[in-house]
Amino acid sequence: MEKIVNFLKKHKLLTATLLIALAIFAGRKLLSRGSETKKEEQTITAKVGKGNVTSSISASGKVATANYLSVTTSVNGIVREVFVKEGDDVETGQKIMELTLDSEGERSRISSYNTYLQTLHSLHTAEKSLVTLEANVFKEEEDFEDVQETTSYQTSAERVAFKTAEAEHLTAKNNLELKKEEIQRLKVSLSGAWLDYQLQSPVITAPTNGVIASVLAVDGAKIENSVSERSTQTVAAIKKPGAPIATLNVGEIDINNVKVGQKVNLTLNSISGKVLVGAVAGIDKIGTSESGVSNYPVTVKFDKESDLVLPNMTVTAEIVKDEKQGVLYVPTASIQVRRGKSTVNVMRNGQREEVEVQTGISDADNTEIISGLSEGEEVVVNTLPTEGFTSGQNQGQFRGGGGFRGF
């Protein structure tokens, strides 16, 4: 021992280094013990609540229509006068605006009118031919009946006469049917030619009754369209009464749980803080598949009309499968399932007690409790180690009305 003391006195630098190392080692051991002492579990609990639980299917999509109709024109020219403003009531055929056609617009209008006149002439000619063909059918039918009554079919001449009369009768009937089909086609073409001529008119009218939702052209504005591509330009929009309609995409896992008539809660990014209500109106059972993912369009009709809902707006929806009111519920995270039985840990007299429960429907956060618990009881949601937490730090947040708190 005396030798060691003398050695340390002679080597003071080495002695100091050893003392520092021992101090660091001892400090770490003490900190480690303190940390282990403080490393306790914090119990997160929630009270058994009473309220509504809604089981739903999440989906998203777009507003397909909101009863807005476009007023379009395919002409080229300058807006001479606008006759309506936003909010005006209009009737079908009422003037919306009038244009001064440019040279190209005039040529298109004249061409459309000539096409209409040519089609009208062809129709009149075909209708006159129809009268002649009907008379011919009547004559050939009489001739064929005479041959049938007078011939004995004994000679070759008689048999040839019969065959000839029969063929002429059938040909006359066939020509009559072909002419009738031609007249129907011409009538369709005539309607199209007249509509095309109207589209080339400098006067733009309302295609239906309603309220002017927007006017997109002003006096002096230039309207340009491609004649070769038969393009059109929207100059106004008319709002008709009626609720909006949205189309949602539902995945293959959930589609069989969607039924016509189910309630749908709808939210739109453009309308913050407001939930709109609708119902499932139709289900596309064919669906689409892209990159191995199948989706099925579901049509939803809003319960009420809204001027805030516009076509192509993004919609987030919850399709309600089941809804219970005034039932007991706990956070879904508090339920454990073992061997087909559902249990929760209840805090009683400061101790945990495992209780078997019967569960019902679930939503995103909570599960209905049919039996096994009473309102106000505290159930264990989760346990977290306190290591790394400081006094007063929030230990966790949960959604729902279950009265969560931490110990």
Buried (B, 14 or more C-beta within 10 A) or exposed (E): EEEEEEEBEEEEEEEEEEEEEEEEEEEEEEEEEEEEEEEEEBBBBBBBBBBBBBBBBEBEBBBBBBBBBBBBBBBBBBBBEBBBEEEBEBEEEBBBBBBEBBEBBBBBBEBBBEBBEEBBEBBEEBBEBBEEBBEBBEEBBEBBEEBEEEBEEEEEEBEEBBEEBBEBBEEBBEBBEEBEEBBEEBBEBBEEBBEBBEBBBBBBBBBEBBBBBBBEBEEEBEBEBEBEEEEBBEBBBBBBEEBBBBBBBBBEEBBEBBEEEBBBBBBBEEBEEEEBEBBBBEBBEEBEEEEEEBBBBBBBBBEEBBEEBBBEBEBBBBBBBBEBEEBBBBBBBBBEEEEEEBBBBBBEEEEBEEBEBEBBBBBEBBBBBEEBBEEEBBBBBBEBEBEEBEEEEEBEEBEBBBEBEBE
